[in-house]
Amino acid sequence: MDKTVEMDQEKLSGIMVFYGTRVPVRNLFDYLRNGESVKEFLEDFPSVSYEQVREILQEAEFHLERKHDAA
């Protein structure tokens, strides 16, 4: 995830954003939680790439699987 996310105190007080943007990663999960699609998210935030979203979702899946396996 080297070019997927970044955290910089100069960008939104250091919260995790999609690399090269000012779009918080949290926004993606908020969209999904509210029943909106990845397509809608990408339309609303054109500075975020599909590849970045895919990478974030794969990373989340990986961590959920690890958490499940550890239980």
N, C-alpha and C positions, 0 to 999 in steps of 0.2 A: 504493500500500500504506500510506496514511497511517493508517488505523485497523485495520490487519491485524496488525502486530507492533510491539513496543516493546522498548527496552533501557534499563533503569533500574538503577543500582547498588543501589537499595533492594529490588529484586525479583530474587532468585536471583543475586546478585552481578553483575548486568548482562548475563546471557545473554539471547539473543533469545527472547521469549515472545510468545504470542498476545496482542494488545492487550486490556487489561482483565482479564487472567487471570494466573495464575502457572504456566501450562502452557508448557513449553519447546517451541519449534518442532521441535527435534530429535526430540521424542517422536513426532510425526507420521511422520517419515521412518523412525524405528525400527519403528513399527507396520507400515508398508508393506514395509520390508526383511524383516520377519519373516513376511510373507504374510498379514497381517491387513488388513482392509478399512477404507476411510474410515468406513463406517457403524459398525464396531466402535470406531474411534478416537473418533468423536463420541458414541457411547453411554458410553464410559468417561470422556470429558472434556466433559460437557454445557455447560460455560461457554464452549467454543469453538463458533463458528457454522460452518455449512456454507460460508457465503460466505467466511469467513476461510481455510478449508482450500482452497477453490477458488482464491482469490487467490494463496496460497502456491504451489500446484502450477502455476498459470499463470506465475508469476514464475520458478520453477525451469525450466519448459519454455523460456521466453524466453531465459534465460541459457545453457541447453544448446544451443539453436539458434544463438545468437551465437557460442558457443565453436566449434561445428562449422563455421560459416561462415568463421570466422577461420583455421581449420586448412588 
